[in-house]
Amino acid sequence: MIQNYLKIAWRNLLKHKTFSFINILGLAIGIAACLIIFLYVHNELTFDQYNTKVDRIARATVLLHGPESDMAMASSPVPLADASKRNYPEVESAVRLEQDPQIMKYKNDVIKESGFYKTDQTVFSIFTFEFKEGNSSTALQNLRSIVLTESTEKKYFGEGPALGKTMNCNGQDWLVTGVVRDRPVNSDIPIDALMSCEYSKIKGWLTDISVFTFILFKNKPNLKKFESKLNELSAKSIQPEWSSVGAADYTLRFQLEPMSNVHFSQGKLEDTPKGNKQFIYIFSVLAVVILVIALLNYINLSTAKSTERAKEVGIRKVSGADSFQLIRQFLLESFLLVTIAWIVGIALVFFSLPFFNRLLQTRLTISQTQSGVFVGLLFILTLFLAGLYPAFVLSGFKPVEVLKGSWKHQPKGILLRKTISITQFALAATLIVGTIVIYSQMKFIQEKDLGFNKDQVLTINMPNDSASQGIVRAFQNALRQRPEVRGMTVSARMSEGLALSTTMAETDDGKKREMLCNFFQIDPQYLPFFQIHLLEGRNLSDSLSSDKKEALLVNEAFVKMMGWKSGIGKQIELGQKAHVVGVVKNFNYKSLHKIVEPLVMAYNNNPRYFNSPTIKINPEYLPIVRKLYKKYFPLLPFEYEFYDDIVAKRYEKDRVSMTLFKNFTLFAIFVSCLGLYGLVSLITVQRRKEIGIRKVLGATVNQLFALMTKDFIKLVIWALIIALPVAGFMMNKWLSSYAYHISLNWSMFVIPALLVFVVALVVISSEIIKAAWMNPVKSLRSE
């Protein structure tokens, strides 16, 4: 019996090749999209879950509270780990991790490793590491000890064991005391090597706030309760240090995050790259919506062809088949088609995963155990959801009505399919509006005047150790003498700014204001190099020795915040008293998501730390700069970045959103067309007799086309009535995340509306025109 059912199913599949192809492709794309989204969401939600003690681990961060503003930091004071273990019995252990990039010489290459971390021996008792060589109890006990991951060992030592060998890091020899297996890629801290460090010598709480501190509790902790204990410790131990440096109005409060939430922590300085929970929610909803639309399309197309199976069902029932047998037959047919769709869908996943991995900067694979379980459950779900409704519809035909030719479709079935089509086109229109708005905003960002010139601007990283300073200055002078270099400044890089906790200034009415403020150290060439406009006063000068200690530049935002009529001559305290000699026009040194914040710029008196030359040069001359760099620093890697790329990185997530919107919009249009095709097929089959009668009575093809399309155009209009206001609300909310953004205009809604109309007309035209051109005698005779 089953063999007979499969034979009939295969014949039906081959008989309706176009129908089968569209049905399988639509369902396959829905399955593939759902699987890819599952892989991404699962990867994000399981960050650091491989740690066996994850539910007892928390990260300690700090909130630096100033008189007028706060600053959140992912790092914490060095003494916190020891104080936690010493003072609180509920704490089992604590560890510090501090990123410490190393310069490695390998064969003839010089490599910079950013995944090397200084840490304590306790790191192995808190996080899960599997040792390949050495053991966790002694690996980092001694100074100059280093533990490598398996991939780092292979990189520098080949296939042989590295245990007991030495490797040179930043010019110093380190003994390899252990090798661990590579950690999963969904780890919040990408560790390539662990290096021993003696932290006990640092006693001051405010001396060094640069380590990530993780605390392991004996039992699942009450983090809020423990936070209050740490803040009591802060008031007792840290507040006196603030007072001793004249900053009594400042406080440092601790905040704790569960290890499972660290990957989604946002808004903290000095943090590792983070995930986006908003993406997780959007993707999860999209996965459900995409799969449901694909399944509804399958149902639409299956029931649209049900009239062709009606007589078969009637004959089978007259011959003695009961409803259960028919349901089993149609479920088996669905099983065959759904299985083929799954095979195609999984093939699409393998084909498209490299693209999504590049786009989302992940390493997703479908070979995980959880993926297999999800695929199995989803297969069963899609089989029953896709097969049950058509099976019950087809098996429910009454044989007498079918064989007499009086069978009619139920109105509620038509209403369901119309609702599906409205939903699909509403979704498509919403995504088209979103794509147009995001594209327009991205174009606005690329073309907006940021207040400074970033074209052909290259910044070069320099070593900041004291021994290299003479060579650094010689290299800077050599750059100035090159004819390819059209300008140069040595200053702080224009990134996210540096927070300074001791900025104090006086308002026009004599009140003093103390605040955290963005701060750059620049040289006199900085303003003309970046073409930053000076509104009043003058630039800094090398010829005035007082400028090196007492002169400051501020931006418009600083003047506005202070309520000054003019900033020239105003006094500001930055550790020592200085005065404003110039006010510059606001420029966007941060992303356009944020309004321009107050900024103070002082003469660069720290050439050891702010020594990176920024030059204006054509990219084709980059090999010349690289060759010159290697002449002065033969043992260091040439690290550089163009300012165009620096600015572009600020909007990477927005570009990802645009790409996703574009792809999901194309998908939504495609599946909506499939759904509309199914509905058109169903309606034209139903009205074939009506069309024949109208043609006999003299109706033209144009009249019939207008008559038939009217109902479908109504569906599209209803979809647009629903979609456009929703899209406008959503995109207006998205644009509000930018301090500087475009305004929504009528064209952003008219274009999607026209596009949806055109697509809908193209889809329905073929079926309707074919029905209108059909010989009326043939359609009436068949009735």
N, C-alpha and C positions, 0 to 999 in steps of 0.2 A: 504493500500500500504506500509506504513512504517513498519507495522507488518511483512509483507512479506519480505521486505528488511532485517529486523533484523533476521528473521528466516534463510534466505539464508546466511547471514553473520555468524551466529552462526554455521551453518552446515559446511561452509568453514573452520572456525576456528578449529572445531573438526576433520575435514577430514585431515587436514595437521597439526597434533599435533606438530611435531618437528619444522616445519617452524614457527608456531604460537608462540611456546615457545621461540625460538631464537629471533624472532622479538620483542616480548613483553619484554623479559629480556634485550636486547640491548637498547631499548628505555627507559625502566624503570631505568637502571643504568645511562643513560645520564641525565634523568630528576632529579634523586636523586642527582647526582653530581652538577648539575646546581643549585638546590635548596639550598644545603649546602653551596656552594660558595656564593650565594646571601645572605644567612643569615649572613655569616661572614662579607662580604663586607658592607652590610647595617649596621651591628652592629658597625663596625669601623668608617664608614663615619658619623654616627649620634652621636658620642661621644659628650656629653654635650649639645646636641641640645634640651634637655628637658627644659633648662633654657629659660624662655619667653623673656629675654632681651639679648639673646646670640649675636645678631648682633651688640650690642652696648658695649660689654665687650671686653677688651683687657688685656693681661698679660704683665707686664713690666719685662724684664730681663736685664742683664748687660753684657757688653763686657769689660773685664779688659785688657787694652792695655799696654804691657811692651815694653822696648827698642828693644827686639829681638823676642818676641812672644806674642800671645794673648791667653786669657782664657775666654771662654763663660760660664756664670753661669745662671741657671734658677731662682735663688733667687735674691733679690734686697735689698737695704738699708732700714732699718725700717722707717726713716723719709719721704720716698718718698710718701707714701699714704697721709699723712697730707699735705705735700707741694703741691701735685697735686690738692687737694680739695681747698686749700687756695689761690693758685696763678693762677689757670686757670678756667675761667668761663664756658668753654665748658665741664668741668668735673662735673658730677652729684654726684658721690660718689666714694670711693675707700676702699679697704679692704685688710688686711694682713692675710695670713694663714701660720701657722708654725707647722710642724709636731712635736708632743711632746709625744713620747711613754710613757705609764704609766704602773706601776706594780699594778695589782689588786688582792686582795685576795677574792676568792669566795669559800665558804664552806671550804673544806680542800685543795683546789688547789690554786696555785699562777699562775696568767695569765698575760702575757705581751700583752698589746693592742697597736698596732702600728698605728691604724686609729684614734687616738685622736689628735685634732688640736687646738692650741691656735689661737684666732682670735678677730676681733672687732665686735661690735654690728651691724655695717653696712653690715655684711655678709648676713643678711636676706633681705636687700633692693636691693642686687645685684644678688644673686643666688636665684633660685626658691626652696623654702622649704614649705612643707605642714605640718602645726602644728596639732598634735594630742592632745597635752596637752600644756597649756601655750599659749603665744602669742609672735609675733616677735618684738613688740615695747619695751618690757621690759626684754626679756629672758637673755641677757648677759650684762645688765647695771651694775650690781654689781660684785665686785671681788669674786672669789671662786664660780662663777656660772657655771653650766655645762648644756648643752643641749644634750640629747641622741637621737639616732635613735631608731626606734621602735624595731628592732632586738636586739640592745644593752640593751634596757629596759627589754625585755623578758629574756635576758640572765642573768641579775643580780637581777631583781625584780619579775620575773615570770609574771603572767597574770594581777596582780594588777597595779594600776597607780603609777608612780615613782615621779610625781610632788610633790615638797615640801619635799622629802626625801633626805638624804645625802648618799654619797658614798665616799669611801676612795681610793684616787689615789696618788700613791707615798708617802703614809704615811700621807696625808693631807685630811681633810674632804671638800667635795664640795657639794653645794646645787643644786639639780636638779630643774631647772627653766623652763624646756620645753622638750617636746618630739616631734620629727618630723618623718614623714613617711620615710621609707627607700628610698634612692635615686636609680635611675636606675643603673644597673651594668655597663653600658657604661658611667661612669663618670671618668674623668681623675684623680680626687683626691678622693680616697675611704675614705669617712668620716664616722666614727662610733660615734663620739662625738665631740662637739665644746665646748671649754673652754675659759672663759673670760681672757683677758690679758691687762695690763696697759702698752701700748707702748709709751705713751707720755713722759715718763721719759728719753727715749733714744734720745739724741740730736745729737750725732756725726754720720755723714754719713758713716764713715768707721768703726764705733764701732761694728755694727752688720749687716751683709749682709746675713741673714738666712731666710728671709720671702718670700713667694710668694705674689706678689702684683698684684691685679686685679683692673682695673679702669673701671668704668661705665660712659659712655659719655651721654650727653643729646640727642644727635643725632648721626646718623651713622658717625663715625669719619674718618678723613684723618690721618692715623697712621703715615705716613712719615712726615707730617707737624708737628704733635705733638711730634714726636721723636726729631726733631730739637729744639723744645722749651725745652724739658727735658735736652738735651745736653748743651743748653745754661745755664740751671740751674746747671748742673754738673760743667761746667767751672767756674761758679760764686761761688758755695757753696762747692763743693767737692775738686776741685783742690788745694785750700789753705790748706786743711787737708793733701793732699799728700805732699805738700812742707814742712809742719811742721814736718813730720816724715822722711824727707830726701829722698823722692821718687818723686821728681818733674818730672821725666821722665815718670811717670805712669799716665794714664788717665782712667776714668771710663765713658763709654758711655752706654746710655740706648737704648734698642731695644724693640719694641712692636710687639706682636703677637695677631691676632684675636683669640677670644675664640674658634672658630670652628677649628683653626689650631693647637691648643696647644697639642692635642693628638699625632700629628705627628712631633713635634719639636724634633730635634736631636742634639747631640753633646754638650749638656749643663750639667755642673756639678750640683750635688745636685737636679737633676730632678726626677720626678716620672716616672715609667715604661711607655715606649712609644710604639705606633703602628708603623708599617712599611708600608709606602706608596708603596714601591716597591712590597710588597706582594699583596697589593690591586690591582695594575695594572696587575700583573701576574695572580692573581685569576680571575679577571674580563675577561681577554682574554681567560683563560682556560675554564671559564663557557660557553662563546660563542662557542669556538672551540668544546668542549665536546658535547654540544647540537646539533650543526650543524652536527658533525660526526654521532651522534646517529640517527638524522633525515635522513641523506644521506644513512645510512645503511638500515633504514626502507624502503626508496625509492628503493634502490638496490634490497632488498629481494622481495619487492612487484612486481617490474617490472620483476624480474627474473622468477617469477611464472606466468607472464602475458600470456604465451603461453597456459597454462592450462585453461585460461578463455576466450581465443580468440574465440573458437567456440560458447561458451555461449553468448558472445557479438554479434556474427554474427547472431545467431538464434533470439535473442531479437530484433535486428534491423530489420530483415526480417519480424518479427511478428508485427512491428509497433512502437517499442520503439525509441524515439529520443535521441540525445546526452545528453540533459539536464536530462532526466530521469536516464540514465546510470550514469552520473556524480553524481547525487543525491544518487543513490544506492551505488556507491563505496565510496563516502564520509561518508555515514552512516556506511559502513563496517569499514572504518578507525576510525570513532568515537567509535565504539565498542572496537576495538583493542587498540586505544590510551587511552581510559578510563581505560581499564584493566591495561595498562602499567603505567598510573598515580597512580592507587591504589597501585600497587606493588612498584612504585618509592617512594611514600610518606611513605609506610611501611619501605622501606630501609632507608629513612631519619631518622625516629624515632629510628630505630635499630642502626644506625651508629653515631647519634649525640653525645652520651656519649663519644665515642672514639675521635671524633674531638674536643669536649670541653676539654678533657684532653690534647690532643696534642697541641691545640692553646691557652690553658689556658683562655677559655671564658665560657660563660653560654648562649649558643644559644638556642632559642626555636622557634618552628614553629607556635606558637599560637598567634603571634602578628597580628594586623590589617593589617600592611603593607605586611606581609607574605601572608595573604589571598588575597589581591589585586594582588600581583605578581603572585601567583599560578593561579588565574583566568585568567589573561592576558596571561600567559605562556601556559596554557591549550588550549586557543583559537588559539594561535600562532602555537603550535605544531600540533594541529588538522588540520589546513589548510595547513601548510608547508608539513606535512607528507602525507596528503590525496589528495591534489590538483594534483600534478604531476602524481601519479599512476592513478588517476581518469581520467585525460585527455588522458593519454596514452591508457588506456583500452577502453575508450569510443570512441577513434579515429580509432579503427580497421575498415577496409572496409569489409562489410559482404560478398561481392562476392569473394574477394581474400581469405578471411578466410575459407569460405565453400568449395572453389575449392582447398584449400591446398597450395596456392601459396603465402601465407603471409610471409613476411620477416621482421626482425627487422631493424630498422633504424640505420645506422652506427654512427650517432651523439649520439644516446643513448649509444652505446658501448663505444664511446670515453669519454663520461661523466663518466661512471662507472669506466673506466680505470684510469681517472684522480682522481676520489675519492679514489681508491685503492692506487695509488701512494702517494697521500697526507697522507692517514692514515698510511702507512708503513714508510713514511718519518718522521712523528711525532713520531711513536713508536721507530724508530731507534735513533732519537734525544734524547728522554727521557731515553732510555737505556744507551746511552753514558753519559748523565748527571748523572744518578744514579751511574754508575761505577766510574766516576770522583769524585763525592761527597763522596762516600763511601771510596775511596782511600785517599782523603784529610782528612776525619775524622779519618781514621786509622793512617795516618801520624801524626796528632795532638796528638793522644793518645800515640803514641810510640816515638815521638820526645823528645830528651833530652832538657828539659827546662832550664837546668843550675842549677837546685836545686832539691832536693829530696822531693817529696810531699807524698810519701807512708806512710800510717799509721800516719799521722800528724793531730792532733786535736787541734783546738783553742777554748778557752772558754771565753765567754763574762763576764766581771766584772763590778760592779757598780763603777762610777767615782766620787761619792760624797765624800767630805772630811771626813765625819764621818765613812765611811766604810774602809778607807785605812789601818788601823791597822788589820782588819779582812782579807782584801785582801792579805796582806803580810803573815799572818799566814796560809792562805789557800795555797799560793804559796809554802811556806816552807813544808807544809804537802804533797803536790804533789811531791816535790823533794825526799821525804823520802820513797815514795811508790816504791816497787820493780818492779811493772808493768810499771812504767814510765821510759823509756829508754833514755830520754833526755828532756830538757826544755829550752825555751827562753821566755823572757818577753820583748815585743817590739811592734812596729807598725805592723799591719797585712799586709801581702803582697797582697794588692788588687790593686787599680788603682793608688796608689801613692798620695802624698800630694803636691800640688803646693805651692811653696814658692816664694814670689815676690821680695825678696831682696838678691838674689844670685849674687855675684859679684866675678869675678876671673880675673887673669892677664895672658895674653898669653906670649909665649916665647919671643916675640919681644917687650914686655912692654906695650901693649895696654890692657886697662881694658874693660871687657865685662860684662854687667848686663843682667840677664835673669830670666825667670820663670823656675823653675827646680823641678823635682820630688825629694821628700825628705822623708827618713825613719829615725825614731829614733829606735836604736837597742841596744842590750847589747852584751858583748863579746862572748856569747854563740851562737849568731845568725848565724855566718858563719859556724862553725862546725856542728850545728844542722841541717841546710838545705844543708850541704855539698856543699857550694858555694866556688869555687876555687879562691884562692888568687894569682894574677899574680905577683905582686911585693909589697915590703914593708911588713908590719905586720898588725895583727888584732888589734882591740881595746883591752885595758887591764884594769881590775879592780885595779891592783896594781899601776898604774900610775895615780895620781890624776889629772895631766894636761890633760889626755885623756878625762875627763868628760866635759871639756870646750873647748879644743883647737884642739882635734884630729878629723879627718874626714876620711871616706872611700869613694871612688868614683868608678864608673864602667868604663869599656873600652870606652863606648860611650861618657862619659864626657871628657875623655882624648882626644879622637879623635875630639870632637867638639871644644875643646880649642886649638888643634894643638900642644899639648905638646909631646915632645919626651919621657918624663917620668913625672908621676904625683907626685912622692914622693917629699915632702917638699914644694909643691906649696901652695900658700895662697888663701883662699876663705873667703869672708865675708858673714856671715849668721846672720846679726844683730850685730855680733862681729867677730873679726878676728880669723880664725882657719887655720890649715894647714893639708894637705893630708899626712896620714901615711901609706895608703895601697890602692892598686888598685885591684878590683875584676874582674873576668871574667864576661862578659855580661850574665845575666840570665833573662828569660822572666817573669817579674813581672806583665806585662800586657798580653793581648791576642796576639796570633800569627797573628792577623789581622794587628798589628802594629809592626814596627821595634823597637828594644830595644832603649829606650830613655835615655838621660843622667840622672844619679842618684847620689845623695849625701846621705851618711848615717852618722849620728852623734850618739854620746853616748846618751842613753835614760835618759834624765834628767827630764822627766815629768811622773813619775810613776803613777800619779793620772789618766792621760788620756790614756797613753800607758801602761796599766797594765794587758792586757789580756795574760794569760799564754798559750803558744803553746807547746804542749807536743807530744812526739813520743810514741804511745801506740797501742797495738793490739785492734781492735774494740770489741773483746769479753770481754775486761775488762772495757767497758764503764759503766756498772752498778756500778762498784766500784768507778769510778770517780764521778758519779752522787750522790752516797750515801755520799761521802766525801764532795761534794759541799753543799748538803742539811744540813750537820752537821754545816757548817760555815754560810750558808745563807738560813735558813729555810723558810724565807718569800719571797725569790726571785725564779723566774723560772730558771731552768737549761738550758742555751742557749749555744749551741756549733755548730761547723761546721768542717767537715773534709776537708782538703785541696784538696783532690780529687774532692769533690763536688764544691768547690770554683772555681777550674779550669774548671770543666765541665760546670758550668753556663755561662762561657764566650762564649760557642759555642752552646747554647741552640737553637738559631735561625737557626744555620746551621744544627742541628740535625732535626729540624722541616722540613727544606727544603728537607733533605734527605728522611724523611718519606713520605712527599708529593710527591716527585719525584718517589719514589718507587711505591706508590699506583696509581698515575696517569700513570706510565709506564705500570703497569699490566692492567689498564683499556684500555690504548691505544692499547696494544697488543690484548686484547679481542675484542674490537670493530673493529679493523683492520681485525681480522680473520673473523668476521661476514660479513664485507664488501667483503672480498675475497671469502668467501663461496657463497655469492649472485652472484658474478661475475662468479665463476666457474659453479654454477648451470645454469646460463643463457647460457654460452658458450657451455656447454655439451649438453643442450637441442637443441641448434641451430645446433650443428655439429653431432647430433645423426645419421642422414642419412649418412653423410660423414664417420663416424666411421664404420657403417654397411658395406658400400661399400669397405672400406679398409680391413676389416676383411675377406670379401668374396674373395678379391684379394690376401689374404695370409699374411696380416700384423699381427705381434704378439702383445701380450698385452704390452710387454716392448717397442716395437716400437711406439705403440699408446700412451703409457704413456709419452715417451720422446717428441713426437710430440705435445701433449696437454700441457705439462708443460712448454714448451719453451716460449710461449707467456707470461705466468704468471711470469716466472723467469725474463723476461725482465722488467716487471713492478717493481719487487723488486729491480733490479739493478738500474733502474732510481730513485727509492725512495732513495736508498743508496747514489747515486751520488749527490742528492740534500741535503740529511740529514747530512752526515758526515762532509762536510766543515762547514755547519751552526752550527752543534753541537760543532765542534772544536773551532770556533770563540767565541761562547757564553760561553763555559766552560773556555776558556783561559781568557776571561774577568772576569768571576766569580773568578777564582783563583787569579787574580791580586789584589783582595780585601784583600788578605793575604800577609803580609810581608814575610812570610815563607810558601812555598807551594810546592807541587809535580810538576813534569813536565809531560805534556801529552806524552804518548808513543803509539806505534802502536797497542799494545794489547787492548787499550781502544776503538779502532775503529774496530778491527778485530772481537772481541768477539760479539759486537752488530750485525755486519754484518752476522756472522755465525748464531747467534740466530734468526735473522729475516728470513734467508733462511730456517732454520730448521722448524720454526713455519709455514712459508708459505707452505712448502712441505707437512707437516703433514695435513694442512687444505685442500689443493687441492687434495691430494692423494685419499681420500675416494671417492669423487665424480667421479674423472677421472677413477679410477680403476673399479668402478661400471659400468660406461659407456662403458669401454673397454671390460668388461666381458659380456656385454649384448648380447643376441642372435641377430645376424644381421638380421635374417629372420623377427623377431618381429619388429625391428626398421624400416626395409624397407617396411614391410606390412602396418605399421601404416601411412606411407607416401602415 
